[in-house]
């Protein structure tokens, strides 16, 4: 029974990683491209295709900043999970 639970957990975490990788590689760049000019200024390229091409080229070459951007939805979720875990372990606000 414990092995089935482990397989279920691995499958769930893998699916979560794949979904959040999709969000980081497809959805987040769209949001950044639309919202970015208001916050960061104009992108110096020739539209979204150029923006996405630049991002994907940087991912393919192993640029750590691009990979951090792509993985940021998953990393943010893990940070929240660790915070929640620490909160539970320390007893919350009872200190």
Secondary structure as UniProt FT lines:
FT   HELIX           2..22
FT   HELIX           23..27
FT   HELIX           28..39
FT   HELIX           48..60
FT   TURN            61..62
FT   HELIX           64..89
FT   TURN            90..91
FT   HELIX           92..94
//
